[in-house]
Amino acid sequence: MKNYQLILAAVCLIQLIGCQTNKSRSFLPGTFINSAGGEFSKADDTLAVEASEGNIFLIHRRTGFNLIENGKAGKRQYEREEWKALYDEGTKSLTELKKGKLITIYPDSGYLMIGKRKYVKK
C-alpha cells in the first residue's frame, strides 16, 4: 500500500510542476505595457509577445516618447524593435537572444519584468 501512495504522490507532484510550466508559458502571448517618466523624458512602451517555434517567442517592442526641454514636452517620437527570446522551462523566464536581456515572468500577478521595468498584461 505504501508504494501506491508514493507513486500517487509522485504523479501529483509531476502534474503540479507541469501546470506551473504551462501557466507561465501560456501567460506569455499577449500585449504588455509600461509607462515611465522623468525629468528629461516620458515614454510608453508596448511589448507584443507571440509564440514561435519550440521555445522561441517573438517580441515586437513599440515605444512612443517625448523629450522634455525647459519643462515642456517635445514632439512625440516613435521607435520599433524586433526581439527573439528563448523560454527557459527551468527558470520560467525568457532570454532575449541578441543582447541577453532577461525577461522574468509573473503570471499570477499579471506582469513581466525587464530589469527594473514592469510590463503589465493588457
Residue frames relative to the residue before (quaternion, step in Angstrom):
aa qw qx qy qz dx dy dz
M 1.0000 0.0000 0.0000 0.0000 0.00 0.00 0.00
K 0.6447 0.5373 -0.3335 0.4294 3.60 0.99 -0.77
N 0.6105 0.5444 -0.3540 0.4535 3.61 1.04 -0.69
Y 0.6269 0.5421 -0.3228 0.4570 3.57 1.02 -0.83
Q 0.6693 0.4960 -0.2908 0.4705 3.59 0.93 -0.91
L 0.6415 0.5214 -0.3170 0.4649 3.57 1.01 -0.80
I 0.6580 0.4951 -0.3035 0.4794 3.58 0.95 -0.88
L 0.6423 0.5236 -0.3166 0.4616 3.59 0.96 -0.84
A 0.6538 0.5054 -0.3067 0.4722 3.59 0.96 -0.87
A 0.6497 0.5139 -0.3128 0.4647 3.60 0.98 -0.82
V 0.6476 0.5099 -0.3181 0.4685 3.60 0.95 -0.83
C 0.6483 0.5154 -0.3134 0.4645 3.60 0.96 -0.86
L 0.6482 0.5161 -0.3135 0.4639 3.59 0.97 -0.83
I 0.6518 0.5078 -0.3124 0.4688 3.59 0.93 -0.87
Q 0.6568 0.5009 -0.3109 0.4702 3.59 0.96 -0.82
L 0.6349 0.5270 -0.3240 0.4627 3.59 0.99 -0.79
I 0.6543 0.4906 -0.3073 0.4866 3.60 0.92 -0.88
G 0.6456 0.5266 -0.3132 0.4558 3.58 0.96 -0.84
C 0.6432 0.5181 -0.3189 0.4650 3.58 0.99 -0.79
Q 0.6458 0.5141 -0.3239 0.4623 3.59 0.97 -0.80
T 0.6405 0.5131 -0.3196 0.4737 3.59 0.98 -0.85
N 0.6748 0.4859 -0.2939 0.4714 3.57 0.86 -0.94
K 0.6276 0.5459 -0.3354 0.4423 3.58 1.02 -0.77
S 0.6714 0.4832 -0.2965 0.4773 3.60 0.88 -0.90
R 0.6966 0.4789 -0.2722 0.4597 3.55 0.84 -0.99
S 0.6992 0.4616 -0.2840 0.4663 3.62 0.88 -0.85
F 0.5759 0.5878 -0.3660 0.4346 3.61 1.22 -0.38
L 0.6105 0.6499 -0.3291 0.3109 3.57 1.07 -0.79
P 0.6786 0.4571 -0.3585 0.4494 3.66 0.61 -0.81
G 0.5235 0.6146 -0.4637 0.3650 3.56 -0.89 0.97
T 0.5299 -0.6106 0.4940 0.3200 3.52 -1.37 -0.20
F 0.0905 -0.7893 0.6073 -0.0025 3.54 -0.92 1.03
I 0.1242 -0.8216 0.5548 0.0402 3.59 -0.90 0.89
N 0.0563 -0.7590 0.6484 0.0170 3.52 -1.29 0.64
S 0.0732 -0.7656 0.6377 0.0430 3.56 -1.03 0.82
A 0.0375 0.7946 -0.6023 0.0663 3.55 -0.94 0.93
G 0.0145 0.7979 -0.6023 0.0172 3.52 -1.18 0.55
G 0.0095 -0.7864 0.6175 -0.0087 3.48 -1.24 0.51
E 0.7888 -0.3236 0.2425 0.4629 3.52 -1.31 -0.34
F 0.7963 0.3450 -0.1476 0.4745 3.59 0.99 -0.82
S 0.8163 0.0267 -0.0142 0.5768 3.61 1.18 -0.27
K 0.1288 -0.7235 0.6608 0.1529 3.51 -1.41 0.16
A 0.0469 -0.8264 0.5593 -0.0450 3.55 -0.97 0.92
D 0.1666 -0.7271 0.6566 0.1118 3.51 -1.31 0.56
D 0.1285 -0.8014 0.5842 0.0004 3.52 -0.74 1.17
T 0.0492 -0.7828 0.6200 0.0211 3.58 -0.99 0.86
L 0.1153 -0.7626 0.6340 0.0565 3.55 -0.97 0.95
A 0.1109 -0.7560 0.6426 0.0565 3.57 -0.77 1.06
V 0.1074 -0.8231 0.5576 0.0008 3.58 -0.38 1.30
E 0.0419 0.7938 -0.6053 0.0423 3.56 -0.90 0.96
A 0.4962 -0.6454 0.4954 0.3030 3.54 -1.11 0.76
S 0.1651 -0.7567 0.6249 0.0982 3.55 -1.13 0.73
E 0.7757 -0.2856 0.2316 0.5129 3.59 -0.89 -0.89
G 0.8432 0.1036 -0.0855 0.5206 3.57 -1.03 0.80
N 0.7764 -0.2845 0.2499 0.5038 3.56 -0.78 -1.10
I 0.4761 0.6578 -0.4450 0.3777 3.59 1.21 0.43
F 0.0861 -0.7636 0.6385 0.0417 3.53 -1.09 0.86
L 0.2983 -0.7171 0.6013 0.1875 3.55 -1.15 0.72
I 0.0922 -0.7874 0.6091 0.0226 3.55 -0.93 0.94
H 0.1482 -0.7715 0.6169 0.0481 3.54 -0.76 1.15
R 0.1078 -0.8147 0.5695 0.0187 3.57 -0.41 1.25
R 0.0287 -0.7741 0.6322 -0.0171 3.54 -0.88 1.05
T 0.0475 -0.8060 0.5897 -0.0205 3.55 -0.80 1.04
G 0.0837 -0.7443 0.6608 0.0488 3.54 -1.06 0.89
F 0.0787 0.8211 -0.5588 0.0856 3.57 -0.78 0.96
N 0.2107 -0.7327 0.6333 0.1331 3.51 -1.34 0.46
L 0.3111 -0.7063 0.6027 0.2029 3.55 -0.92 0.92
I 0.2611 -0.7674 0.5692 0.1379 3.57 -1.03 0.78
E 0.0236 0.7825 -0.6202 0.0502 3.55 -0.80 1.10
N 0.8425 0.0088 -0.0595 0.5353 3.55 -0.87 1.01
G 0.7146 -0.4758 0.2430 0.4515 3.57 1.02 0.85
K 0.6792 0.4592 -0.2911 0.4931 3.61 1.26 0.00
A 0.4413 -0.6903 0.5130 0.2563 3.53 -1.01 0.90
G 0.3693 -0.7316 0.5357 0.2036 3.55 -0.93 0.94
K 0.7671 -0.3392 0.2797 0.4671 3.53 -1.37 -0.20
R 0.5210 -0.6337 0.4792 0.3119 3.56 -1.08 0.83
Q 0.0933 -0.7811 0.6170 0.0199 3.57 -0.94 1.00
Y 0.2131 -0.7932 0.5641 0.0848 3.54 -1.19 0.61
E 0.0512 -0.7658 0.6403 0.0302 3.53 -1.22 0.65
R 0.1419 -0.7644 0.6234 0.0833 3.55 -1.26 0.56
E 0.0160 -0.7669 0.6415 0.0113 3.53 -1.18 0.68
E 0.2030 -0.7412 0.6261 0.1319 3.53 -1.21 0.59
W 0.0649 -0.8041 0.5910 -0.0031 3.56 -0.74 1.08
K 0.1820 -0.6929 0.6758 0.1734 3.50 -1.38 0.39
A 0.0323 -0.8074 0.5890 -0.0125 3.54 -0.94 0.88
L 0.3333 -0.7347 0.5658 0.1702 3.53 -1.15 0.75
Y 0.3202 -0.7403 0.5639 0.1772 3.56 -0.83 1.06
D 0.1936 -0.7737 0.5969 0.0876 3.57 -0.88 1.00
E 0.4034 -0.7414 0.4911 0.2156 3.56 -0.51 1.23
G 0.6658 0.5410 -0.3026 0.4152 3.59 0.98 -0.86
T 0.7870 0.3083 -0.1534 0.5119 3.58 0.86 -0.95
K 0.3110 -0.7638 0.4979 0.2683 3.58 1.32 -0.24
S 0.5608 0.5621 -0.4019 0.4561 3.56 0.92 0.98
L 0.3798 -0.6777 0.5746 0.2575 3.54 -1.38 0.14
T 0.1364 -0.7471 0.6403 0.1150 3.55 -1.18 0.60
E 0.3695 -0.7155 0.5522 0.2159 3.55 -0.70 1.13
L 0.4488 -0.7748 0.3879 0.2188 3.55 -0.64 1.16
K 0.6751 0.5096 -0.3193 0.4273 3.65 1.00 -0.60
K 0.8202 0.1976 -0.0750 0.5315 3.60 0.76 -1.04
G 0.4884 -0.7092 0.4024 0.3108 3.59 1.28 -0.04
K 0.2954 0.7660 -0.5222 0.2309 3.61 1.16 0.46
L 0.3091 -0.7403 0.5718 0.1716 3.56 -0.98 0.91
I 0.1134 -0.7759 0.6199 0.0296 3.56 -0.84 1.06
T 0.1717 -0.8070 0.5624 0.0546 3.55 -0.42 1.27
I 0.2713 -0.7927 0.5365 0.1008 3.56 -0.86 1.05
Y 0.0367 -0.7804 0.6242 -0.0062 3.58 -0.94 0.98
P 0.1091 -0.8553 0.5024 0.0644 3.61 0.42 1.19
D 0.6396 0.5373 -0.3383 0.4333 3.62 1.01 -0.70
S 0.7326 0.3851 -0.2162 0.5179 3.59 1.16 -0.62
G 0.4839 -0.7243 0.3934 0.2939 3.60 1.27 -0.11
Y 0.7179 0.4136 -0.2825 0.4836 3.59 1.04 0.63
L 0.3307 -0.6783 0.6177 0.2211 3.52 -1.48 0.16
M 0.1801 -0.7505 0.6188 0.1463 3.57 -1.26 0.38
I 0.0367 -0.7316 0.6801 0.0310 3.52 -1.08 0.85
G 0.7795 -0.0782 -0.0048 0.6215 3.54 -0.17 1.28
K 0.7745 -0.2733 0.2354 0.5197 3.58 -0.72 -1.11
R 0.5593 0.6133 -0.3907 0.3980 3.60 1.27 0.01
K 0.2225 -0.7780 0.5818 0.0820 3.53 -0.87 1.07
Y 0.1080 -0.7853 0.6093 0.0206 3.55 -0.81 1.12
V 0.2262 -0.7956 0.5552 0.0873 3.57 -0.56 1.24
K 0.4558 -0.6794 0.5015 0.2813 3.57 -0.97 0.88
K 0.3881 -0.7356 0.5216 0.1902 3.53 -0.92 1.03
